[in-house]
Amino acid sequence: MCDDSSLRGLYCVGIGPGDPRMVTLRALQVLQEADVIHIPKGRASGSLVQDILISLPDLKAELREIDFSMARSVALRQEHWDCKAVEIRSVIERSGYFLCVTLGDPSIYSTMAYLTGALKRLDGQVPITMVPGISSLQAAAAELTSPLVIGDEELVVVPFPETEGRLRQLLDRHAKLVCMKIGKRIGDAVQWLAGIEDGYGISLVKKAGLSDREVYHGLEEIRQADGNLSILFIEKSEGK
């Protein structure tokens, strides 16, 4: 890596939900300066990230994989990210910067939070730059052609709840609920919402921002979907 750019410290760059045209000009500018870009290793998202990057204009960077641990054990995750922080600081000391990318936005349910947190604990003097990206949440809302919030409305964004009781509790308290990280639990979502469907508008957007995106309205349609890269929107009907 040559030290002839203006990049300094750690860069966490959001590159949008999947469509290369949704990469911001700021993100593109930073990526074009880099000689090395680090991408997630060995996951479906890593392949998608690579597809986005190779389609962008004027990128000279070498793409290198970085292992982002998502171990269930908090202690193991902590150990992994602490080790990564040491490695990354070493690269920054030698080369001036370390740049990694993430789908969507680095501040919304992103592994970047673990990375920046570990580096701050290790050395609070290392500059950290987060370049925002269009999130899958924004892209999904655009597919529904419906505003997320207007006026004095409230919006709650959560990982899909662990229990039916928790889901009901959230719906009792909030008129609009967005559930991310559904995955294989789409069956739970359909089952738990079946008894209250009449009082809510329910939609699911799968692969927002990608060419093969799909939109489902109502539980009858959602039953035919799977939860991979999906976001569930639940909104209380007027007068309910």
CORCORHU-V454985 format. One record per residue. RES is the residue in one small letter. SS is DSSP state (H for helix, E for strand, - for the rest). PHI is phi in degrees with one decimal (999 if undefined). OMEGA is omega in radians with two decimals (NA if undefined). Layout:
BEGIN
res = [RES & RES]
ss = [SS & SS]
phi = [PHI & PHI]
omega = [OMEGA & OMEGA]
END
This chain:
BEGIN
res = [m & c & d & d & s & s & l & r & g & l & y & c & v & g & i & g & p & g & d & p & r & m & v & t & l & r & a & l & q & v & l & q & e & a & d & v & i & h & i & p & k & g & r & a & s & g & s & l & v & q & d & i & l & i & s & l & p & d & l & k & a & e & l & r & e & i & d & f & s & m & a & r & s & v & a & l & r & q & e & h & w & d & c & k & a & v & e & i & r & s & v & i & e & r & s & g & y & f & l & c & v & t & l & g & d & p & s & i & y & s & t & m & a & y & l & t & g & a & l & k & r & l & d & g & q & v & p & i & t & m & v & p & g & i & s & s & l & q & a & a & a & a & e & l & t & s & p & l & v & i & g & d & e & e & l & v & v & v & p & f & p & e & t & e & g & r & l & r & q & l & l & d & r & h & a & k & l & v & c & m & k & i & g & k & r & i & g & d & a & v & q & w & l & a & g & i & e & d & g & y & g & i & s & l & v & k & k & a & g & l & s & d & r & e & v & y & h & g & l & e & e & i & r & q & a & d & g & n & l & s & i & l & f & i & e & k & s & e & g & k]
ss = [- & - & - & - & - & - & - & - & E & E & E & E & E & E & - & E & - & - & - & H & H & H & - & - & H & H & H & H & H & H & H & H & H & - & - & E & E & E & E & E & - & - & - & H & H & H & H & H & H & H & H & H & H & H & - & - & - & - & - & - & - & E & E & E & E & E & - & - & - & - & - & - & - & H & H & H & H & H & H & H & H & H & H & H & H & H & H & H & H & H & H & H & H & H & H & - & E & E & E & E & E & E & - & E & - & - & - & - & - & - & - & H & H & H & H & H & H & H & H & H & H & H & - & - & - & - & - & E & E & E & E & - & - & - & - & H & H & H & H & H & H & H & H & - & - & - & - & - & - & - & - & - & - & - & - & E & E & E & E & - & - & - & - & H & H & H & H & H & H & H & H & H & H & - & - & E & E & E & E & E & - & - & E & - & - & H & H & H & H & H & H & H & H & H & H & H & H & H & H & E & E & E & E & E & E & E & - & - & - & - & - & - & - & E & E & E & E & H & H & H & H & H & - & - & - & - & E & - & - & E & E & E & E & E & E & E & - & - & - & -]
phi = [999 & -94.6 & -99.7 & -120.1 & -111.4 & -90.2 & -72.7 & -143.2 & 86.3 & -92.6 & -118.3 & -114.7 & -113.4 & -84.6 & -116.0 & 84.2 & -81.2 & 153.1 & -79.4 & -56.3 & -71.6 & -95.0 & -73.6 & -72.6 & -62.5 & -63.0 & -61.8 & -61.5 & -59.4 & -65.2 & -62.6 & -68.5 & -80.9 & -80.9 & -95.2 & -136.7 & -122.1 & -97.0 & -125.7 & -59.6 & -96.4 & 65.3 & -127.8 & -58.8 & -64.0 & -63.2 & -65.0 & -65.5 & -57.6 & -62.3 & -60.2 & -64.2 & -65.0 & -70.8 & -92.6 & -82.1 & -77.8 & 61.4 & -90.9 & -105.8 & -74.6 & -80.5 & -95.7 & -123.3 & -83.2 & -130.2 & -82.0 & -104.8 & -70.5 & -126.5 & -58.6 & -65.9 & -73.2 & -61.4 & -63.8 & -66.4 & -61.5 & -61.0 & -61.4 & -60.8 & -69.7 & -64.1 & -65.2 & -62.1 & -62.5 & -63.0 & -62.4 & -68.7 & -61.6 & -62.1 & -63.2 & -63.9 & -64.0 & -81.3 & -117.7 & 102.7 & -157.1 & -139.3 & -121.3 & -130.9 & -121.3 & -142.6 & -65.5 & 67.9 & -118.6 & -69.3 & -100.8 & -118.0 & 46.9 & -113.0 & -64.8 & -59.3 & -62.1 & -66.2 & -67.7 & -65.6 & -62.3 & -65.0 & -68.5 & -62.8 & -67.4 & -73.7 & -155.0 & -71.8 & -91.9 & -73.7 & -64.7 & -126.0 & -120.1 & -107.8 & -100.2 & -66.4 & -132.5 & -68.0 & -84.0 & -63.1 & -61.9 & -65.1 & -64.6 & -67.5 & -62.3 & -64.4 & -64.4 & -82.7 & 46.6 & -138.7 & -66.8 & -68.5 & -147.7 & -140.1 & 56.9 & -103.6 & -66.2 & -112.4 & -133.5 & -116.3 & -114.5 & -139.9 & -64.6 & -56.5 & -57.7 & -75.0 & -134.0 & -63.5 & -61.0 & -66.8 & -62.0 & -62.0 & -61.2 & -65.1 & -68.7 & -67.4 & -94.1 & -133.7 & -80.5 & -130.2 & -134.5 & -116.7 & -109.7 & -107.3 & 55.2 & -81.4 & 55.0 & -75.4 & -93.1 & -59.6 & -63.2 & -61.3 & -59.3 & -63.1 & -64.8 & -71.0 & -89.9 & -57.8 & -79.0 & -124.0 & -57.2 & -61.8 & -93.9 & -139.4 & -90.5 & -126.7 & -136.9 & -133.8 & -116.0 & -109.8 & 57.9 & -57.1 & 85.6 & -109.9 & -66.5 & -101.6 & -62.3 & -138.6 & -124.5 & -123.9 & -119.6 & 82.2 & -65.6 & -61.4 & -73.2 & -63.4 & -57.9 & -87.8 & -95.8 & -121.6 & -89.5 & -64.0 & 52.4 & -116.4 & -128.8 & -105.8 & -111.7 & -128.0 & -133.4 & -65.3 & -69.8 & -60.7 & 85.7 & -93.0]
omega = [-3.13 & -3.06 & -3.10 & 3.12 & 3.11 & -3.11 & 3.13 & 3.09 & -3.13 & 3.06 & 3.02 & -2.96 & 3.04 & -3.07 & 3.03 & -3.00 & 3.12 & 3.11 & -3.13 & 3.12 & 3.10 & 3.00 & -3.08 & 3.10 & 3.11 & 3.12 & 3.14 & 3.13 & -3.14 & -3.12 & -3.13 & 3.11 & -2.98 & 2.99 & 3.11 & 3.06 & -3.14 & -3.08 & -3.14 & -3.09 & 2.86 & 3.08 & 3.12 & 3.14 & 3.11 & 3.10 & 3.12 & 3.09 & -3.14 & 3.12 & 3.12 & -3.04 & -3.08 & 3.12 & -3.12 & -3.10 & 2.93 & 3.02 & 3.14 & -2.96 & 2.92 & 3.11 & 3.13 & -3.14 & 3.03 & -3.09 & 3.09 & -3.08 & 3.01 & 3.13 & -3.13 & -3.13 & 3.11 & -3.12 & 3.13 & 3.09 & -3.13 & 3.14 & 3.14 & -3.07 & 3.07 & 3.08 & 3.12 & -3.14 & 3.10 & 3.13 & -3.08 & 3.09 & 3.11 & 3.11 & -3.13 & 3.12 & -3.13 & -2.90 & 3.08 & -3.10 & 3.02 & -3.06 & 3.05 & -3.06 & 3.10 & 3.01 & 3.09 & -3.09 & -3.07 & -3.12 & -3.08 & 3.12 & -3.08 & 3.05 & 3.11 & -3.14 & 3.11 & -3.10 & -3.13 & 3.12 & 3.14 & -3.13 & 3.09 & 3.11 & -3.11 & -3.05 & -3.10 & -3.12 & -3.14 & 3.12 & 3.10 & 3.11 & 3.05 & 3.14 & -3.05 & 3.09 & 3.04 & -3.08 & 3.06 & 3.09 & 3.11 & -3.14 & 3.14 & 3.11 & 3.10 & 3.10 & 3.12 & -3.07 & -3.11 & 3.13 & 3.05 & 3.11 & 3.03 & 3.11 & -3.13 & 3.12 & 3.05 & 3.11 & 3.10 & 3.13 & -3.07 & 2.85 & -3.11 & -3.03 & -3.11 & -3.08 & 3.08 & 3.14 & 3.12 & 3.10 & 3.14 & 3.13 & 3.12 & -3.13 & 3.09 & -3.03 & -2.99 & -3.11 & -3.14 & -3.12 & 3.05 & -3.12 & 3.07 & 3.11 & -3.12 & 3.09 & -3.06 & -3.09 & 3.12 & 3.10 & 3.07 & -3.12 & -3.13 & -3.11 & -3.06 & -3.11 & -3.04 & -3.06 & -3.07 & -3.02 & -3.08 & -3.10 & -3.05 & 2.89 & -3.04 & 3.12 & 3.09 & 3.09 & -3.12 & 3.09 & 3.10 & 3.12 & 3.11 & -3.08 & -3.12 & 3.12 & 3.12 & 3.14 & -3.13 & 3.11 & 3.12 & -3.06 & -3.13 & 3.09 & -3.08 & 3.08 & -3.10 & -3.05 & 2.90 & -2.98 & -3.10 & 3.14 & -3.06 & 3.09 & -3.09 & 3.12 & -3.14 & -3.10 & -3.13 & 3.14 & 3.14 & 3.11 & -3.13 & NA]
END
